[in-house]
Amino acid sequence: MTYSQQAFLAQRKRFEADMVARYDIDAASYTAVSMLLAPLAVAVSLDKGDYLQRAGSPARHVYWITSGIVCCGVNTPSGGDITAAFATEGHNATPYHDLLQGANGLPALHSLTAETAVEAFRLDWDKVVTLRASHSVLDAYHLKVIEYMLKQQSRRSHAQYGASAQNRLASFLRDYPGLERRISQKTLSSYLEITPQYLSQLLNKGRRKDEPRQDSAVRPMARLMA
């Protein structure tokens, strides 16, 4: 077994509890899938700002993140870019739709960019598909992963559509707990489709709500004792 395979299996073990719960699978199936995928896994390191995938080129690889944050962006008709989702530790970064497009030689709709320094494993999607055809445990596992990804995408779309900026922020904080402290306000404002200035106002408003209030019955006594 190569060093890369050993490293992949060690990281899979590290995230086993989270992934088994997330995809509603049993530990034995998870271990079997890890062993099947290990020979395909190539360790990659990326600096902040590096591309894992560019929109317009066919997606050929699955990226499984073990450290850092990846932004999934969509090009707008005006030539801009909007952050559509994030991938963090223990998650796949490549949208399934892009993999289906790539299998047919069609261009990906999303760009994948390292928001921070990233450690990941890259797997050739064509080889994964070939393995799925001959191993039912891997096929069942990927159906669970796809189901989870589609549900998350649908929930995010529903939360974003027609919602106020404040509600979109609340949905982000629920879907990505603690991530607001790890990404730039520029990136977060792109995801929420608001200006960085307005985002700062919303965050400050939320912090003020979280500040403990002094008991009104105590304040008059404090003034008497001053």
C-alpha positions, 0 to 999 in steps of 0.5 A, a space after each residue: 500500500 502506498 503512502 498516499 493510500 495510507 494517508 487517505 485511509 487515515 483521513 477517512 477514519 478521522 471523518 468516519 463518524 461524521 460521514 456515517 451519520 451524514 449519509 445514513 450508512 453503516 460503518 462496515 459499508 463505509 470501510 469497504 468503500 474507503 478500501 475501494 477508493 484508496 487506490 484512486 486517491 491522489 493527495 493534493 495541496 492548494 494555496 489560497 486562490 488556486 483553482 480546483 476546477 474552472 467553469 467552462 472546462 469538463 469536470 474530471 475529478 472529485 475532490 474530497 476536502 480534509 483541510 481548508 475551505 473551497 468555494 463553489 462559484 457560478 458565473 453570472 450573465 454580466 461576467 461576474 461570479 457568485 459564491 453558490 456553496 462551500 465545501 469544508 473538511 470531510 465533504 466533497 467539493 465537486 458538484 454532481 451536476 458538473 460530473 455528469 456534464 463532464 462524463 458527456 464531454 460538456 463544460 462544468 457550470 461551477 468553478 472551485 476555488 481555494 478560499 484558504 490553503 487546502 489539503 484534499 484528495 483527488 479521484 478520477 471520476 471515470 475510474 470511480 464510475 467504473 468501480 461503481 459498476 462492479 461493486 454494489 457497496 460503492 454504488 449504494 454509497 454514492 447514491 446516499 451521497 448524491 441524495 444528501 447533496 441534492 437535498 442540501 442544494 434544494 434546501 439552500 435554494 429554497 432558503 435563498 429564494 425570495 428571503 430577506 438578507 437577514 434570513 439568508 444570513 441565518 440560513 448560512 449560519 445554520 448550514 455552515 456553523 462557524 464558517 463566518 469566522 473562517 472566510 472573508 466578508 467579501 466571500 460571504 457577501 457574495 454568497 448572500 448577494 449583498 454588499 460587504 457594507 450591508 453584511 457588516 451591518 447585519 453581523 453587528 446587529 446580530 452581535 448586539 442581540 447576543 450581548 447580555 442585557 443588564 437587569 433593569 431592576 439593578 440599574 436604578 440601584 447602581 445609580 444610587 450607589 454611584 
